[in-house]
Amino acid sequence: MKTCQIATIGINPEWIQIGLFRYPTDLLVLVTTDTYHDEAIQVQKLIRGIDVRIETINKPRNSQYIVACLKNIINSLYEEDYTILINVTSGLAVWQLLFYSTAIILRDKVSKFYIIDKEEKKPHELVLYKPLTKTEKKTILSIQPSGGTLSEITTTFRELVSLETEEIKGSKALLSRYLKKMEKEGLVITKGEGRRKRFSLTEQGMIVREILS
């Protein structure tokens, strides 16, 4: 099967070339805006031996429009029988999050989603999780960046539910089960024992939290 990489054009296009070196591909699709179109042209000229397409998104501040465009690009490539990889290293943070949320929606069509570690210059794959339930979303949002105990997370959870007047009951036992599940999925890590146990989000968990917030 043919392989295609979709890459964002942004602050440092060199990460695209590193991605191509790590994952040989038949087609490179550069997703850009008018602001970075010249950079996309330069990358297109530098790449040898594979086809390069440029997709320009004309409404870079409209999140819904961007996601719709990304869906069209992925669906079109999937219909062309490409195995699809996505490299978002070069893109701005907002675009990275939009690409990630779109890839989650179309996770059955995306083979690999990754960011290049800028120190080791190696790809770091991100897991494309299935859509979260309302309770799972609230649990993620209840964990502060600095982490928290089960009591602290439960208190924040209840405050979020109260603000949105949703009928979700947040008991410690319920949240404890969800936290254990998320730990197995690589979203949460724990330190300590008993009442001193603290729950923190992993790098993957932080990305999911940013998308939800």
HUBEL-V541167 format. One record per residue. RES is the residue in three letters. SS is DSSP state (a for helix, b for strand, c for the rest). PHI is phi in whole degrees, -180 to 180 (* if undefined). D_FIRST is the distance of its C-alpha to the first C-alpha in Angstrom with 2 decimals. Layout:
# HUBEL-V541167
res ss phi d_first
RES SS PHI D_FIRST
RES SS PHI D_FIRST
This chain:
# HUBEL-V541167
res ss phi d_first
MET c * 0.00
LYS b -72 3.81
THR b -117 6.56
CYS b -131 9.92
GLN b -111 13.29
ILE b -103 16.21
ALA b -135 19.52
THR b -84 23.13
ILE c -102 25.65
GLY c -156 28.99
ILE c -75 31.49
ASN c -151 29.66
PRO c -64 26.60
GLU a -61 26.49
TRP a -67 24.53
ILE a -67 21.54
GLN a -65 21.64
ILE a -64 22.02
GLY a -63 18.91
LEU a -67 16.90
PHE a -67 18.60
ARG a -74 17.75
TYR c -127 14.08
PRO c -55 12.66
THR c -143 10.61
ASP c -92 9.83
LEU b -141 11.96
LEU b -116 15.03
VAL b -111 16.89
LEU b -95 20.49
VAL b -101 22.47
THR b -143 26.15
THR c -123 29.61
ASP c -59 32.36
THR c -61 33.86
TYR c -109 30.95
HIS a -64 29.74
ASP a -62 31.32
GLU a -63 29.49
ALA a -64 26.15
ILE a -62 27.24
GLN a -63 28.21
VAL a -63 24.86
GLN a -59 23.17
LYS a -71 25.60
LEU a -77 25.04
ILE c -76 21.26
ARG c -123 20.45
GLY c 89 17.49
ILE c -137 15.07
ASP b -76 15.53
VAL b -129 17.72
ARG b -114 18.80
ILE b -118 21.89
GLU b -114 22.62
THR b -101 26.33
ILE c -97 27.81
ASN c -87 31.43
LYS c -123 32.94
PRO c -68 32.21
ARG c -103 35.00
ASN c -104 33.97
SER a -60 31.80
GLN a -63 31.09
TYR a -66 30.06
ILE a -61 27.70
VAL a -61 26.01
ALA a -62 25.79
CYS a -64 24.18
LEU a -63 21.60
LYS a -60 20.80
ASN a -62 20.38
ILE a -63 18.03
ILE a -65 15.75
ASN a -62 16.00
SER a -64 15.35
LEU a -67 12.09
TYR a -64 11.01
GLU a -66 12.17
GLU c -86 10.07
ASP c 68 6.88
TYR b -92 6.48
THR b -82 6.73
ILE b -105 10.38
LEU b -117 12.92
ILE b -126 16.54
ASN b -117 19.20
VAL c -109 22.68
THR c -58 24.89
SER c -79 26.31
GLY c -81 27.20
LEU c -68 30.58
ALA a -56 31.21
VAL a -62 31.48
TRP a -68 28.10
GLN a -59 26.54
LEU a -68 28.07
LEU a -67 27.00
PHE a -63 23.34
TYR a -64 23.67
SER a -65 25.41
THR a -68 22.87
ALA a -64 19.97
ILE a -64 22.14
ILE a -60 22.56
LEU c -109 18.83
ARG c -63 17.95
ASP c -72 15.83
LYS c -108 13.40
VAL b -106 13.72
SER b -79 12.12
LYS b -152 14.70
PHE b -127 17.95
TYR b -146 20.07
ILE b -128 23.21
ILE b -79 24.28
ASP b -66 27.50
LYS c -75 29.85
GLU c -92 32.09
GLU c -86 29.72
LYS c 56 27.02
LYS b -127 24.36
PRO b -71 21.83
HIS b -118 23.22
GLU b -79 20.89
LEU c -107 22.48
VAL c -76 22.20
LEU c -96 21.56
TYR c -75 24.46
LYS c -69 25.08
PRO c -53 27.81
LEU c -84 31.19
THR c -76 34.29
LYS a -58 37.42
THR a -66 39.07
GLU a -64 36.14
LYS a -62 36.05
LYS a -65 39.81
THR a -64 39.64
ILE a -60 37.22
LEU a -68 39.48
SER c -82 42.52
ILE c -94 41.49
GLN c -70 42.87
PRO c -54 41.13
SER c -84 43.90
GLY c 88 43.29
GLY b -177 45.95
THR c -81 47.66
LEU a -61 47.14
SER a -63 50.38
GLU a -65 49.36
ILE a -65 45.96
THR a -63 47.70
THR a -62 50.25
THR a -64 47.68
PHE a -58 45.68
ARG a -65 48.88
GLU a -66 49.71
LEU a -63 46.35
VAL a -65 46.75
SER a -64 50.35
LEU a -65 49.51
GLU a -98 47.01
THR c 48 49.22
GLU c -95 46.37
GLU c -90 47.24
ILE c -123 45.44
LYS c -91 47.68
GLY c -110 47.02
SER c -94 48.66
LYS a -61 48.23
ALA a -64 47.06
LEU a -65 44.33
LEU a -67 43.10
SER a -62 43.29
ARG a -65 40.86
TYR a -65 38.41
LEU a -66 38.75
LYS a -64 38.05
LYS a -63 34.92
MET a -69 33.73
GLU a -66 34.60
LYS a -65 32.27
GLU c -85 29.46
GLY c 85 30.16
LEU c -94 31.89
VAL b -131 35.42
ILE b -125 37.31
THR b -122 40.91
LYS b -136 43.77
GLY c 86 47.21
GLU c -138 48.65
GLY a 58 50.71
ARG a -69 52.12
ARG a -87 50.98
LYS c -64 47.31
ARG b -119 45.37
PHE b -109 41.99
SER b -131 39.81
LEU b -84 36.42
THR c -76 33.68
GLU a -58 31.71
GLN a -62 29.16
GLY a -62 32.16
MET a -64 33.69
ILE a -64 30.65
VAL a -62 30.68
ARG a -62 34.48
GLU a -64 34.24
ILE a -64 31.90
LEU a -68 34.34
SER c -85 37.36
